[in-house]
Amino acid sequence: MATEVIYEKRGHVAHVTLNRPDCLNAMNLAMHARLAEVWDDFEADDDLWVAVLTGVGDRSFSVGQDLKETAARAEARPSTFGGRGKAGHPRLTERFGLAKPLIARVNGYALGGGLELALACDIVVAATHATFALPEARHGMVPGAGGVFRLTRQLPHRAAMGMLLTGRRIDAARALEYGLVNDVVPGDELDVCVRGWLDDILACAPLSVRAVKEAARVSAHLSLEQAFATRYEWEERRMWSEDAKEGPRAFAERRSPRWQGR
């Protein structure tokens, strides 16, 4: 029996696949609940260094919240920013302390909450036929899983506001132009492109990668002087790790480093 989320561990990589192809991988309550378990496990497993998030099939990454399920629920509870009190909290879009890197593999539609998931990832690789939008305003809603906040930080302001205020869609080429995605390739080359990003990340010391991600996130609102003066948890761990010694040692010995990640 199929589940809403396929979760696979292959070496140091977690593969997380949204699995509701009949409704373009729309997210229902069961999917949110399962995703919370997946992200908990990914974060806790020291042998997992990076995750790839995608949707099953070649039509859709995810079209966001399952509005048919939302409309059918008896309660008419108002919803605003964040998922507190809802299934799957904290969702990926609110796991602000997640230091491990995430790659979004977008093969088709990334709409509404689907785009918000991609925005919460660190690297986004898209197929040439991918489409991006936050259409919530057209449905009497707001992009409450961080779309309002992240899009205006990750895109030029007027480009972001144009998408937010109209719900207009942009194609992969325009998304690349805006810097919303890192790479755009034909669909049949998507896995090769993702593999290239994975290989490059895995070639780096995992604690260094986490320290860099944490420092970039925490310092985003700080002055340069404050950023230098701030202490970072993952940088403290990296400094005293065996990997911090292994990197220079491997370089001096002209060999590939053997990372422990602990």
C-alpha positions in Angstrom: 0.0 0.0 0.0 1.4 3.3 -1.1 2.2 6.0 1.5 2.0 9.7 1.2 5.7 10.1 1.5 8.5 7.8 0.3 11.6 8.0 2.6 14.8 6.3 1.5 18.3 6.4 2.9 21.1 5.8 0.4 24.5 6.2 2.0 24.7 9.7 3.5 21.7 10.9 1.5 18.0 11.0 2.5 15.6 10.9 -0.4 12.2 12.3 0.5 9.5 11.9 -2.2 6.0 13.4 -2.0 3.8 10.6 -3.2 0.2 11.6 -4.2 0.5 11.6 -8.0 -3.2 11.4 -8.6 -3.6 14.9 -7.2 -0.3 16.3 -8.4 1.3 15.7 -5.0 -1.0 18.0 -3.1 -0.3 17.9 0.6 -3.0 16.5 2.9 -3.0 16.1 6.7 -1.6 12.6 6.5 1.3 13.8 4.3 2.1 16.6 6.7 2.1 14.2 9.7 4.4 11.8 7.9 6.8 14.5 6.8 7.2 15.7 10.4 8.4 12.1 11.3 10.7 12.1 8.3 12.4 15.4 9.1 12.7 14.4 12.8 14.5 11.3 11.7 16.7 13.1 9.1 17.8 15.6 11.6 18.6 13.0 14.3 20.5 10.5 12.1 24.2 11.4 12.2 24.8 9.2 9.1 22.6 11.4 6.9 24.4 14.5 5.7 22.0 15.9 3.0 18.5 15.4 1.8 16.8 15.6 -1.6 13.1 16.5 -1.6 11.0 15.8 -4.7 7.6 14.8 -5.9 6.8 11.5 -7.6 6.3 11.6 -11.4 7.3 14.2 -14.0 4.2 16.5 -13.7 4.5 18.0 -10.3 6.8 18.7 -7.4 3.7 19.7 -5.4 0.8 22.0 -6.0 0.6 22.8 -2.3 -2.2 22.3 0.1 -5.0 19.9 -0.8 -7.8 22.5 -1.0 -10.4 19.8 -1.6 -9.6 18.3 1.8 -9.5 21.8 3.3 -13.0 22.6 2.0 -14.4 19.2 3.1 -13.2 19.6 6.7 -16.0 20.4 9.1 -14.2 23.2 11.0 -13.9 26.6 9.4 -10.9 27.5 11.5 -9.1 30.7 10.3 -5.5 30.1 9.2 -2.6 32.5 9.1 1.2 32.4 9.1 2.8 29.2 10.4 1.6 25.7 11.2 1.3 25.7 15.0 -1.5 23.5 16.1 -1.8 21.9 12.6 -0.7 18.4 11.5 3.0 18.0 11.1 4.2 21.0 13.1 6.9 22.1 12.9 6.8 21.7 9.1 9.9 22.0 7.0 9.1 25.7 6.4 9.4 26.4 10.1 12.4 24.2 11.0 14.6 27.2 11.2 17.4 25.4 13.1 17.8 22.5 10.5 21.5 22.8 9.7 21.8 19.9 7.2 21.6 21.0 3.6 18.4 20.3 1.5 18.1 20.1 -2.3 14.8 20.5 -4.0 14.4 18.5 -7.2 11.5 20.2 -9.0 10.0 18.2 -11.9 6.9 20.1 -12.9 4.6 22.3 -10.8 5.8 24.0 -7.7 2.7 25.9 -6.7 1.5 27.4 -3.3 2.8 25.3 -0.5 4.9 23.3 -3.0 6.9 26.4 -3.9 7.1 27.3 -0.2 8.8 23.9 0.4 11.3 24.6 -2.4 12.0 28.1 -0.9 12.9 26.4 2.4 15.5 24.3 0.7 19.1 25.5 0.1 19.6 24.4 -3.5 16.8 24.1 -6.1 17.3 22.2 -9.4 14.4 22.4 -11.9 13.4 20.7 -15.1 12.8 23.0 -18.1 9.1 22.4 -17.9 8.8 23.4 -14.2 6.4 26.1 -13.2 6.4 28.3 -10.1 3.7 30.3 -8.4 2.1 31.4 -5.2 -1.6 31.6 -6.2 -3.0 31.9 -2.6 -4.5 35.4 -3.1 -6.7 34.0 -5.9 -8.2 31.6 -3.4 -8.8 34.0 -0.6 -5.7 32.9 1.2 -2.1 34.0 1.9 1.1 32.1 1.4 1.2 31.3 5.1 4.0 28.7 5.1 6.7 31.4 4.6 6.0 32.3 0.9 5.4 36.0 1.7 8.6 36.2 3.8 11.0 34.0 1.8 10.0 35.1 -1.7 10.7 38.8 -0.9 14.1 37.8 0.6 15.1 35.5 -2.2 13.9 37.4 -5.3 14.2 41.0 -6.4 11.5 42.9 -4.6 9.3 43.8 -7.5 9.6 40.4 -9.0 8.4 38.9 -5.7 5.6 41.3 -5.3 4.4 40.7 -8.8 4.1 37.0 -8.1 2.5 37.5 -4.6 -0.1 40.1 -5.6 -1.3 38.4 -8.8 -0.6 34.7 -8.3 1.0 34.7 -11.7 3.1 31.7 -12.8 6.7 31.9 -14.0 8.6 29.3 -15.9 11.9 27.7 -15.1 13.9 30.0 -17.3 12.5 33.1 -15.5 13.0 31.4 -12.2 16.7 31.0 -13.1 16.9 34.6 -14.2 15.5 35.7 -10.8 17.9 33.4 -8.9 15.0 31.3 -7.5 16.7 28.1 -8.8 20.3 27.1 -9.2 20.1 25.0 -12.3 17.5 24.3 -15.1 18.0 21.1 -17.2 15.8 18.9 -19.4 13.7 16.5 -17.3 15.7 13.4 -18.4 18.9 15.1 -17.1 17.4 16.2 -13.7 18.8 13.2 -11.7 22.3 13.7 -13.2 22.3 17.4 -12.2 21.1 16.6 -8.7 23.8 13.9 -8.4 26.4 16.5 -9.3 25.2 18.8 -6.5 25.2 15.8 -4.1 28.7 14.8 -5.0 30.0 18.3 -4.4 28.3 18.6 -1.0 29.4 15.1 0.1 33.0 16.0 -0.9 32.9 18.7 1.8 33.1 18.1 5.5 29.6 17.7 6.8 30.2 19.8 9.9 31.7 22.6 7.8 28.6 22.5 5.6 26.3 22.8 8.6 28.4 25.5 10.2 28.3 27.5 6.9 24.5 27.1 6.6 23.9 28.1 10.2 26.2 31.1 10.0 24.5 32.3 6.8 21.0 32.0 8.4 21.8 33.5 11.8 23.8 36.4 10.4 21.3 37.4 7.7 19.8 40.2 9.8 23.0 41.2 11.6 25.6 43.9 10.8 28.9 42.7 9.6 30.4 43.5 13.0 27.7 41.7 14.9 28.0 38.7 12.5 31.7 38.3 13.4 31.0 38.6 17.1 28.2 36.0 17.2 28.9 32.5 18.4 27.5 29.7 16.2 26.7 26.2 17.6 27.7 24.2 14.6 30.9 26.2 14.2 31.8 25.4 17.8 31.3 21.7 17.0 33.3 21.9 13.8 36.2 23.6 15.4 36.8 20.8 17.9 35.9 17.9 15.5 38.3 15.3 14.1 37.2 16.5 10.6 38.8 19.9 11.3 42.1 18.1 11.6 41.4 15.6 8.8 41.0 18.3 6.1 44.4 19.9 6.4 46.0 16.5 7.0 44.5 15.0 3.9 45.6 18.0 1.8 49.2 17.7 3.1 49.2 13.9 2.3 47.7 14.5 -1.1 44.7 12.2 -0.6 40.9 12.5 -0.4 39.7 13.3 3.1 37.8 10.7 5.1 35.0 12.6 6.8 33.4 11.3 10.0 30.7 13.9 10.4 30.9 13.8 14.2 
